[in-house]
Amino acid sequence: MSNADTMRRRDFLKSAALWACSPALAAPARPNIIFIAADDLGYAELGVQGCRDVPTPNIDSIATNGVRFTDGYVSCPVCSPTRAGWLMGRYQQRFGHEFNPGPAQQADPNFGLPLSEVTLANQLKAAGYVTGIVGKWHLGYRPEFHPQKRGFDEFFGFLGGAHPYLPTAGADPILRGTEPVEEREYLTDAFAREALAFIERHRQRPFFLYLSFNAVHAPLQATEKYLARFPKIQDQRRRTFAAMLSAMDDAVGRVLERLRQHKLEDNTLIVFISDNGGPTNNTSSRNDPLRGYKGQVLEGGIRVPFLMQWKARLPKGLVYREPVIALDIFPTVVAAAGASLPANPLDGVNLLPYLTGQSKGAPHQALYWRFGPQAAIRKGPWKMVRLADGQPQLYNLAEDIGESRDLASAQSAKLKELLQDWEAWNRQLAPPRWQQPARRAQRARQRKV
């Protein structure tokens, strides 16, 4: 372990101990944890984020009763790598999980979370929590990568990256554990049903529920129940998207209501986040006022809705403006639960002292991204971006959130500093354990020529 890793671990333990032992903020024993993930939800698609045509009162309530992060990021602009990062608390490139795998039939045999890595579910299970996942996995198809081999006691959902919402012949199976089930309900409603059942089964002991929606990822599918809520939206794609988002908001509302019914809400730490920005061309999901979309390290691909509620300990209605990242979920949850840290050093930071006012300043000196040829670093308000064309760009996000004015020429010294910082970080990373599906297919064609 490097000196920097040792210091980071020591700082985590010190801040967690101070936070837990403070007389004013002594944490109730063992809060429940509910981690809610949306799929491909754009930055502008919640009421608290500025959306006006799709009401999301239940998701919005998490911000109203807790914290909204204005500068909340994920560690990749596509699904699977982001999910690997937040379940490990580490930049996923450290263990080669850099790209999506493609469908199961095309996926590289190596695809899946390395068995050497410790998941958030592993840590909480070791601390006495019952652990469950409902929804999308997308972190390995082979038996050794199954959720119940990676720290989860229970699993209801699908292993891949996308799934129809309506019953469809020939679709990849919905699994309960390892057994296929015939699911006839609209899938978002089914995931809500299973989440409520998990809470009912385990409400007498500390639980960790990873509620991993595939909404609002393509395909665009909704039932008449939800479509009927949006008769004024003329564009059919937008209307269907609105219905899908409304269904997910209902599902979140059902979970919150069940917690209230059993008087569990106050001592439940709830996290809501999207796995990447909206894919505007596919589902109409908007990232305003950000530039870019899913698959790009521009803000629209990596800055996402990020909310957190813990009524017993976090401030109500806090708008937190320092940059944070989904990697922070792991150490924050571990600290709240009183669980231990894994041996592998984390890149995430325990946010609790920052949100309760015990720690000042920014949780991170810098945040980093690598996605194939794309690269980015944010340091304070400054962001360097290098897209697939290889030309580095520089933006001051405090003055230009839409990344419209490239300052690379005017601020060449700052650009050089950020490039050097990014290169130093990049040297710590592993090579990808598999390539992007399109690149694999291209190489296969070249081998046949």
C-alpha positions as CSV (number, residue, x, y, z in Angstrom):
1,M,0.0,0.0,0.0
2,S,1.4,3.4,-1.0
3,N,1.9,6.3,1.5
4,A,-1.0,8.1,-0.2
5,D,-3.3,5.1,0.2
6,T,-2.2,4.7,3.8
7,M,-3.0,8.4,4.5
8,R,-6.4,8.2,2.7
9,R,-7.3,5.1,4.8
10,R,-6.2,6.8,8.1
11,D,-8.2,9.9,7.2
12,F,-11.3,7.9,6.5
13,L,-11.1,6.0,9.8
14,K,-10.4,9.3,11.7
15,S,-13.4,11.1,10.1
16,A,-15.7,8.1,10.5
17,A,-14.8,7.8,14.2
18,L,-15.2,11.6,14.8
19,W,-18.6,11.5,13.0
20,A,-19.9,8.5,14.9
21,C,-18.7,9.7,18.4
22,S,-19.8,13.3,18.2
23,P,-22.4,13.7,21.0
24,A,-24.6,15.9,18.8
25,L,-24.5,13.5,15.9
26,A,-24.1,10.0,17.6
27,A,-25.5,7.7,14.9
28,P,-28.4,5.3,15.7
29,A,-27.1,1.7,15.6
30,R,-27.0,0.2,12.1
31,P,-29.3,2.2,9.8
32,N,-31.0,0.4,6.9
33,I,-29.5,1.2,3.5
34,I,-31.5,1.5,0.3
35,F,-29.4,2.3,-2.8
36,I,-31.7,3.2,-5.8
37,A,-30.2,3.4,-9.3
38,A,-31.9,4.8,-12.3
39,D,-30.7,3.8,-15.8
40,D,-29.8,6.5,-18.4
41,L,-31.7,9.2,-16.5
42,G,-30.6,12.6,-17.8
43,Y,-29.5,15.5,-15.5
44,A,-32.6,17.6,-16.2
45,E,-35.3,14.9,-15.8
46,L,-36.4,15.3,-12.2
47,G,-38.5,18.1,-10.8
48,V,-35.7,19.1,-8.4
49,Q,-33.4,19.2,-11.4
50,G,-35.7,21.5,-13.5
51,C,-38.0,19.1,-15.3
52,R,-41.4,20.6,-16.0
53,D,-43.3,18.1,-18.1
54,V,-42.9,14.9,-16.0
55,P,-43.8,15.2,-12.2
56,T,-41.4,13.2,-10.0
57,P,-42.7,14.1,-6.5
58,N,-41.5,10.9,-4.8
59,I,-37.9,11.0,-6.1
60,D,-37.9,14.8,-5.5
61,S,-38.8,14.1,-1.8
62,I,-35.4,12.5,-1.2
63,A,-33.8,15.8,-2.0
64,T,-36.4,17.8,-0.1
65,N,-35.8,15.6,3.0
66,G,-32.1,15.3,2.5
67,V,-29.3,16.3,0.2
68,R,-29.1,17.2,-3.5
69,F,-25.6,17.2,-5.1
70,T,-25.5,19.7,-7.9
71,D,-22.1,18.4,-9.1
72,G,-22.6,14.7,-8.7
73,Y,-20.7,12.5,-11.1
74,V,-20.4,8.9,-12.1
75,S,-17.1,7.3,-13.0
76,C,-18.0,6.3,-16.6
77,P,-20.5,7.6,-19.2
78,V,-22.0,4.1,-19.7
79,C,-23.7,1.5,-17.5
80,S,-21.6,-1.5,-16.5
81,P,-18.3,0.3,-15.7
82,T,-20.2,2.9,-13.5
83,R,-21.9,0.1,-11.6
84,A,-18.7,-1.7,-11.1
85,G,-17.2,1.5,-9.7
86,W,-19.9,2.3,-7.2
87,L,-20.2,-1.2,-5.9
88,M,-16.4,-1.2,-5.3
89,G,-15.7,2.4,-4.3
90,R,-12.8,2.3,-6.7
91,Y,-12.2,3.6,-10.2
92,Q,-13.1,0.6,-12.2
93,Q,-10.2,1.0,-14.5
94,R,-8.0,-0.1,-11.6
95,F,-9.3,-3.6,-12.2
96,G,-9.8,-3.4,-15.9
97,H,-13.6,-2.9,-16.0
98,E,-13.5,-0.1,-18.6
99,F,-16.3,-1.0,-21.1
100,N,-19.7,-2.4,-21.5
101,P,-19.6,-6.1,-22.5
102,G,-22.4,-6.3,-25.1
103,P,-25.1,-9.0,-25.0
104,A,-24.3,-12.3,-23.2
105,Q,-23.8,-14.1,-26.5
106,Q,-21.1,-11.6,-27.6
107,A,-19.6,-10.8,-24.2
108,D,-15.9,-11.5,-23.6
109,P,-15.4,-14.5,-21.3
110,N,-13.5,-12.3,-18.9
111,F,-16.5,-10.0,-18.4
112,G,-17.5,-9.6,-14.7
113,L,-16.3,-8.2,-11.4
114,P,-12.9,-9.7,-10.6
115,L,-13.2,-12.1,-7.7
116,S,-10.3,-10.3,-6.1
117,E,-12.4,-7.2,-5.6
118,V,-14.7,-6.7,-2.6
119,T,-18.2,-5.3,-3.1
120,L,-20.2,-3.1,-0.9
121,A,-22.6,-6.0,-0.4
122,N,-19.6,-8.1,0.9
123,Q,-18.7,-5.5,3.5
124,L,-22.3,-5.1,4.7
125,K,-23.0,-8.8,4.8
126,A,-19.9,-9.3,6.9
127,A,-21.2,-6.6,9.3
128,G,-24.4,-8.5,9.8
129,Y,-26.7,-6.9,7.2
130,V,-29.1,-9.0,5.0
131,T,-28.3,-8.0,1.5
132,G,-30.5,-8.0,-1.6
133,I,-30.6,-6.7,-5.2
134,V,-33.7,-6.1,-7.2
135,G,-33.4,-5.3,-10.9
136,K,-30.5,-4.9,-13.3
137,W,-27.1,-6.5,-12.6
138,H,-24.9,-6.1,-15.7
139,L,-21.7,-7.1,-13.9
140,G,-21.1,-10.7,-15.2
141,Y,-23.0,-13.5,-16.8
142,R,-21.0,-16.5,-15.6
143,P,-22.0,-18.4,-12.5
144,E,-19.0,-17.1,-10.5
145,F,-20.1,-13.5,-11.2
146,H,-23.7,-14.0,-10.1
147,P,-24.9,-11.4,-7.5
148,Q,-25.3,-14.1,-4.9
149,K,-21.6,-14.9,-5.4
150,R,-20.7,-11.2,-4.9
151,G,-22.2,-10.6,-1.5
152,F,-25.9,-10.5,-2.1
153,D,-28.2,-12.9,-0.2
154,E,-31.1,-12.4,-2.6
155,F,-31.5,-11.5,-6.2
156,F,-34.6,-10.8,-8.4
157,G,-33.9,-9.3,-11.8
158,F,-31.8,-9.9,-14.9
159,L,-28.1,-10.3,-15.6
160,G,-27.8,-8.2,-18.7
161,G,-27.7,-4.5,-19.6
162,A,-31.2,-4.0,-20.9
163,H,-34.6,-5.8,-20.8
164,P,-38.1,-5.3,-22.2
165,Y,-40.6,-3.8,-19.7
166,L,-43.6,-5.8,-21.2
167,P,-43.7,-9.6,-21.3
168,T,-41.9,-10.5,-24.5
169,A,-41.3,-14.0,-25.9
170,G,-37.6,-14.8,-26.3
171,A,-36.3,-12.1,-23.9
172,D,-33.5,-13.0,-21.5
173,P,-35.1,-14.5,-18.3
174,I,-36.0,-12.7,-15.2
175,L,-34.3,-14.7,-12.4
176,R,-35.2,-15.3,-8.8
177,G,-31.8,-16.3,-7.5
178,T,-30.7,-18.6,-10.3
179,E,-34.1,-19.8,-11.4
180,P,-36.0,-18.2,-14.3
181,V,-39.5,-17.0,-13.5
182,E,-42.4,-16.0,-15.7
183,E,-43.0,-12.3,-15.0
184,R,-46.3,-10.9,-16.3
185,E,-46.3,-7.5,-14.6
186,Y,-44.8,-4.3,-16.1
187,L,-41.2,-4.7,-15.1
188,T,-40.8,-1.4,-13.1
189,D,-43.9,-2.3,-11.1
190,A,-42.5,-5.8,-10.6
191,F,-39.3,-4.4,-9.2
192,A,-41.3,-2.2,-6.8
193,R,-43.3,-5.3,-5.7
194,E,-40.1,-7.2,-5.0
195,A,-38.5,-4.3,-3.2
196,L,-41.5,-4.1,-0.8
197,A,-41.4,-7.8,-0.2
198,F,-37.7,-7.6,0.7
199,I,-38.4,-4.9,3.2
200,E,-41.3,-6.9,4.7
201,R,-39.1,-10.0,5.1
202,H,-36.2,-8.2,6.7
203,R,-37.7,-5.2,8.5
204,Q,-36.7,-6.6,11.9
205,R,-33.0,-6.5,11.2
206,P,-30.6,-4.2,9.3
207,F,-30.9,-4.6,5.6
208,F,-29.1,-3.4,2.4
209,L,-31.4,-3.2,-0.6
210,Y,-29.8,-2.3,-4.0
211,L,-32.9,-1.3,-6.1
212,S,-31.4,-1.2,-9.6
213,F,-34.0,-0.1,-12.1
214,N,-33.6,-0.5,-15.8
215,A,-35.9,2.5,-16.3
216,V,-35.5,4.7,-18.2
217,H,-33.2,2.7,-20.5
218,A,-34.5,1.7,-23.9
219,P,-36.7,0.1,-25.2
220,L,-39.4,2.7,-24.8
221,Q,-42.3,0.8,-23.4
222,A,-45.1,1.7,-21.0
223,T,-48.6,0.6,-20.1
224,E,-51.7,2.6,-20.6
225,K,-51.9,3.3,-16.9
226,Y,-48.8,5.5,-17.1
227,L,-49.3,6.8,-20.7
228,A,-52.7,8.2,-19.7
229,R,-51.1,10.6,-17.4
230,F,-49.5,12.5,-20.3
231,P,-52.2,13.3,-22.9
232,K,-50.8,16.7,-23.6
233,I,-47.4,15.4,-24.7
234,Q,-47.7,15.1,-28.5
235,D,-44.4,13.5,-29.3
236,Q,-45.0,9.8,-28.8
237,R,-41.4,9.0,-27.8
238,R,-41.4,11.7,-25.2
239,R,-44.8,10.6,-24.0
240,T,-43.6,7.0,-23.5
241,F,-40.5,8.2,-21.8
242,A,-42.5,10.3,-19.5
243,A,-44.7,7.3,-18.6
244,M,-41.6,5.2,-17.9
245,L,-40.2,7.9,-15.6
246,S,-43.5,8.3,-13.9
247,A,-43.7,4.6,-13.2
248,M,-40.3,4.6,-11.6
249,D,-41.3,7.6,-9.5
250,D,-44.4,5.6,-8.3
251,A,-42.1,2.7,-7.5
252,V,-39.8,4.9,-5.4
253,G,-42.9,6.3,-3.7
254,R,-44.1,2.8,-2.8
255,V,-40.8,2.0,-1.2
256,L,-40.8,5.3,0.8
257,E,-44.3,4.7,2.0
258,R,-43.5,1.2,3.1
259,L,-40.6,2.5,5.2
260,R,-42.9,5.1,6.8
261,Q,-45.5,2.4,7.5
262,H,-43.0,0.4,9.5
263,K,-41.4,3.6,11.1
264,L,-38.1,2.8,9.3
265,E,-37.7,5.9,7.2
266,D,-35.9,8.1,9.8
267,N,-33.1,5.6,10.2
268,T,-32.7,4.5,6.6
269,L,-29.9,5.9,4.5
270,I,-31.4,6.3,1.0
271,V,-29.2,7.1,-2.1
272,F,-30.7,7.9,-5.5
273,I,-28.5,8.2,-8.6
274,S,-28.4,7.6,-12.3
275,D,-25.7,5.4,-13.9
276,N,-24.9,7.9,-16.6
277,G,-26.4,10.9,-18.5
278,G,-29.3,10.6,-20.8
279,P,-28.9,9.1,-24.3
280,T,-30.8,12.0,-26.0
281,N,-31.0,10.3,-29.4
282,N,-32.5,7.1,-28.1
283,T,-35.1,8.0,-25.4
284,S,-35.4,11.8,-25.4
285,S,-33.8,12.1,-21.9
286,R,-32.5,15.6,-21.4
287,N,-29.2,16.8,-19.8
288,D,-29.9,20.5,-19.9
289,P,-27.9,22.7,-19.4
290,L,-25.1,20.3,-19.9
291,R,-23.4,19.5,-23.2
292,G,-23.0,15.9,-24.4
293,Y,-24.8,12.6,-23.6
294,K,-24.3,9.0,-22.7
295,G,-21.0,7.6,-24.0
296,Q,-19.1,11.0,-23.7
297,V,-17.0,12.4,-20.9
298,L,-18.5,15.8,-21.5
299,E,-20.7,16.8,-18.5
300,G,-23.9,15.4,-20.1
301,G,-22.5,11.9,-20.0
302,I,-21.1,11.9,-16.5
303,R,-22.9,14.5,-14.3
304,V,-26.1,13.0,-13.1
305,P,-29.0,13.4,-10.6
306,F,-27.6,12.4,-7.2
307,L,-29.7,12.6,-4.0
308,M,-29.2,11.3,-0.4
309,Q,-31.6,11.1,2.5
310,W,-31.0,10.0,6.1
311,K,-33.6,11.9,8.2
312,A,-32.0,10.9,11.5
313,R,-28.6,12.4,10.7
314,L,-28.4,14.4,7.5
315,P,-29.6,18.0,7.0
316,K,-33.0,18.6,5.4
317,G,-33.0,20.4,2.0
318,L,-29.3,20.7,1.7
319,V,-28.0,21.7,-1.7
320,Y,-24.3,20.5,-1.8
321,R,-22.2,22.1,-4.5
322,E,-18.8,20.6,-4.2
323,P,-17.9,17.9,-6.8
324,V,-18.6,14.3,-5.6
325,I,-18.7,11.0,-7.4
326,A,-20.6,7.7,-7.2
327,L,-17.5,6.1,-5.8
328,D,-18.3,8.0,-2.6
329,I,-21.3,5.8,-1.9
330,F,-19.3,2.8,-0.7
331,P,-17.3,4.6,2.0
332,T,-20.3,6.7,3.0
333,V,-22.5,3.7,3.5
334,V,-19.7,1.7,5.3
335,A,-19.2,4.6,7.7
336,A,-22.9,4.9,8.4
337,A,-23.3,1.1,9.0
338,G,-20.2,0.9,11.2
339,A,-18.8,-1.7,8.9
340,S,-15.1,-2.1,8.1
341,L,-13.2,-1.0,5.1
342,P,-11.8,-3.6,2.6
343,A,-8.1,-4.2,2.2
344,N,-8.1,-2.6,-1.2
345,P,-7.8,1.2,-0.8
346,L,-10.9,3.1,-2.0
347,D,-11.0,6.2,-4.3
348,G,-14.3,7.3,-2.8
349,V,-14.6,9.5,0.3
350,N,-17.0,9.3,3.3
351,L,-19.3,12.2,2.6
352,L,-21.0,12.2,6.0
353,P,-18.6,14.6,7.8
354,Y,-18.9,17.1,4.9
355,L,-22.7,16.9,4.8
356,T,-23.0,17.4,8.6
357,G,-20.5,20.3,8.7
358,Q,-17.8,18.6,10.6
359,S,-15.4,18.6,7.6
360,K,-14.8,21.7,5.5
361,G,-13.6,22.1,2.0
362,A,-14.0,19.8,-0.9
363,P,-14.1,16.0,-0.5
364,H,-11.9,15.5,-3.6
365,Q,-8.8,17.4,-4.9
366,A,-9.6,16.1,-8.4
367,L,-11.9,13.6,-10.2
368,Y,-10.8,11.6,-13.2
369,W,-12.2,9.7,-16.2
370,R,-10.8,7.3,-18.8
371,F,-13.1,5.7,-21.3
372,G,-11.0,4.2,-24.2
373,P,-9.5,7.2,-26.0
374,Q,-11.6,9.7,-24.1
375,A,-10.2,11.3,-21.0
376,A,-11.2,14.0,-18.5
377,I,-10.2,15.5,-15.2
378,R,-12.0,18.0,-13.0
379,K,-10.0,20.0,-10.5
380,G,-11.9,22.8,-8.8
381,P,-13.9,24.6,-11.5
382,W,-11.4,23.5,-14.2
383,K,-12.1,20.6,-16.5
384,M,-9.9,19.1,-19.2
385,V,-11.7,17.0,-21.8
386,R,-10.1,14.8,-24.5
387,L,-12.7,13.2,-26.8
388,A,-12.1,10.5,-29.4
389,D,-10.5,13.0,-31.8
390,G,-7.6,13.4,-29.3
391,Q,-7.5,17.2,-29.0
392,P,-7.6,18.3,-25.3
393,Q,-10.1,21.0,-24.4
394,L,-10.3,23.1,-21.3
395,Y,-13.4,24.6,-19.6
396,N,-14.1,26.6,-16.5
397,L,-17.4,25.0,-15.3
398,A,-18.1,27.8,-12.7
399,E,-18.4,30.2,-15.7
400,D,-19.4,27.8,-18.4
401,I,-21.4,24.8,-17.3
402,G,-22.3,24.0,-20.9
403,E,-18.7,23.6,-21.9
404,S,-19.2,26.0,-24.8
405,R,-15.9,28.1,-24.6
406,D,-12.7,26.1,-25.0
407,L,-9.9,27.9,-23.0
408,A,-7.1,25.5,-24.0
409,S,-5.2,28.3,-25.9
410,A,-5.9,31.1,-23.5
411,Q,-5.0,29.0,-20.4
412,S,-2.2,26.8,-21.7
413,A,-0.5,26.5,-18.3
414,K,-3.7,25.3,-16.6
415,L,-4.2,22.8,-19.4
416,K,-0.7,21.5,-19.0
417,E,-1.2,21.1,-15.3
418,L,-4.4,19.1,-15.7
419,L,-2.9,16.9,-18.4
420,Q,0.1,16.1,-16.2
421,D,-2.3,15.3,-13.3
422,W,-4.4,13.0,-15.5
423,E,-1.3,11.2,-16.8
424,A,-0.1,10.6,-13.3
425,W,-3.4,9.0,-12.4
426,N,-3.6,7.0,-15.6
427,R,-0.3,5.3,-14.9
428,Q,-1.9,3.7,-11.9
429,L,-4.6,2.0,-13.9
430,A,-4.8,-1.5,-15.4
431,P,-5.4,-2.1,-19.1
432,P,-9.0,-3.0,-20.1
433,R,-9.8,-6.7,-19.6
434,W,-12.1,-6.6,-22.6
435,Q,-12.7,-4.2,-25.4
436,Q,-15.9,-2.3,-26.5
437,P,-18.3,-4.6,-28.4
438,A,-18.0,-2.6,-31.6
439,R,-14.2,-2.7,-31.5
440,R,-14.2,-6.4,-30.9
441,A,-16.4,-6.9,-33.9
442,Q,-14.2,-4.7,-36.0
443,R,-11.1,-6.7,-35.0
444,A,-12.9,-10.0,-35.7
445,R,-13.7,-8.8,-39.2
446,Q,-10.1,-7.7,-39.8
447,R,-8.8,-11.1,-38.8
448,K,-11.1,-12.7,-41.4
449,V,-9.8,-10.6,-44.2
